[in-house]
Amino acid sequence: MSKYKPEFCIDLTKEMAAGKSDTEVMAKWGVSRGSFYKWVREYPEFQEAHDVGKVMFNAIHEGLGVAAMHKTIDIDYNYWKDLGKFRHGWAEKPMSGTTN
């Protein structure tokens, strides 16, 4: 399936809100990465659905990372952090301190 359908917007937001990545959604739909990101560029409603879904996806995964840091769930924090770097291009940022 490589033809855009407006109903993808609802499904995209729903899937990402459930914690699925762009790649997992592409696999579910059987669509190429090129087509998916072309839709993001060409269809404002799809871009909006992707932006909203990405916020929800990130919130889920950031919550998992915090829980892993606090050892309230059994997830290897370093693995989670490296996966985030790979998926989202996260970079190590120095902690900024405040001076009094």
URRA-V518938 format. One record per run of one state. SS is the DSSP state (A for helix, B for strand, O for the rest). FROM is the first residue (numbers start at 0). TO is the last residue. If there is no record, write none. Layout:
BEGIN
SS&FROM&TO ; SS&FROM&TO
END
This chain:
BEGIN
O&0&6 ; A&7&16 ; O&17&20 ; A&21&28 ; O&29&31 ; A&32&41 ; O&42&42 ; A&43&68 ; O&69&75 ; A&76&87 ; O&88&99
END
